[in-house]
Amino acid sequence: MAYLTGADKPPPGSGCVFCAKLAAPDDAEHLLARGQFACVTLNRYPYNNGHLMVLPYAHVASLEDLDPPTLTELMLLTNRGLAVLRQAYRPDGFNIGVNLGQAAGAGITDHVHVHIVPRWNGDTNFMPIVGETRVIPETLDQTYARLRPLFNQS
């Protein structure tokens, strides 16, 4: 509801929401795993249950602005996210993507990030298409509680 009303949007000029997320305690911001150069977190506005994002610590707008160690860890954490999501949710497939720039659909244009969205056969039905509404049966806290122990094991 906070998303719909705009109550959770930071005030203009308050800085990068991802940089603020990275500076906060893991539990407060649903950070699941931290590496040396990047981390895995839940998407605050998920398309499906288990929607993850992999964020570099570096505040850059595009993949080509990242150094090789950061790019490598970004992909290794993406792989780790896939394995955890397979174990936790048993999805039929995944969408993995990076939206570079507003024209490409990026909501946050100045801090590059990778989306990992679990998909199930039949998960696109009348609700998101006709009703333009997504149905997410788990809260973020429930998803975090389900996934965090699996990231700790992997």
HELIX and SHEET records of a PDB file:
HELIX    1   1 ALA A    2  THR A    5  1                                   4    
HELIX    2   2 VAL A   17  ALA A   23  1                                   7    
HELIX    3   3 ASP A   26  GLU A   29  1                                   4    
HELIX    4   4 LEU A   63  ASP A   65  5                                   3    
HELIX    5   5 PRO A   68  TYR A   89  1                                  22    
HELIX    6   6 GLN A  102  ALA A  104  5                                   3    
HELIX    7   7 PHE A  126  ILE A  129  1                                   4    
HELIX    8   8 LEU A  140  GLN A  153  1                                  14    
SHEET    1   A 5 LEU A  31  ARG A  34  0                                        
SHEET    2   A 5 ALA A  38  LEU A  42 -1                                        
SHEET    3   A 5 LEU A  52  PRO A  56 -1                                        
SHEET    4   A 5 VAL A 114  ARG A 119 -1                                        
SHEET    5   A 5 GLY A  93  GLY A  97 -1                                        
END                                                                             
